[in-house]
Amino acid sequence: MNTIKEKDYRMVRLTDGTTIMGSIVVDKDFLRITNALELNTVKRSTEMGMKDDSTLAPWLPFTDDKTF
C-alpha cells in the first residue's frame, strides 16, 4: 500500500522583501528550503476597481536545483 507523506510548507520573508514558500528545515547552522516558490502580488484592474492577485513562481527559475 502506498502512503502519502505530508509536507510541512512554510513562508519566509527574506531581508530584501521577497516572500518564499517551501518545505523548510532549520538545523544548527542553516535554513534549508526545498521546492522553493516565490509569492508575487500583482495588481489588476477589474470592473469593481483594483484587486490584488497572488501568484507562485519558481524562486530561481533558471536552475534545476530543488534545495537552497
N, C-alpha and C positions, 0 to 999 in steps of 0.2 A: 504494500500500500504506500502510495506517495504522500509525503507530508509537506505542507507548505509552511516555511518559516516566515514569521512576521518580521519585517524590518522596522527598526526604530529610526524614523526620519525626524530630523530637527532642522531648525533655521538658525543661521549665524549671520550677524552683520559685521562685515569687515571694517577696518579703520577708514577705508576710502568710501564707505557708504553702501557698498554692494551687499545685497542680501543673497546668501547661498543656502540652498536646501539640499539635504542629502543624508545618507546614513553616517552618523558622526560617532567616532570613538575617541575618547580622551585617555591618553596614557601619561606616564610620568613627564615626558618632555614634549609631546606632540599632540596636536589635534588632527586626526585623520578623517577626511571626508571622502566617502565612496559614492559614486553615481551623483556627482555634484551638478545641480541645476541652479541657474541664476534666476531670481524672481525680478521681473521687469514690470513696471507700471506705466501704462501709456494712456494718454487722454484721447477721447474721441468725442466728436460732436454727434448728438442724437436729436430727435425731434423734441425731446424733453430738456435739452441742454447738454452740458458737458458731463461725461461719465468717465470714471477710471476703470480700466481693464487691466487685469494682471495676467502675465504670461510666464511660462517657464521655458528656458532655453538652456542648452548645454553651457556650462560655465566657461570652459575653454573649448570653443568649437573646432579648433584646429589640431586637436590631439585625440589619440585613441586611448589614452590613459584613463583608468577608472578610479584610481585613488590618488589624492593630493594631500 
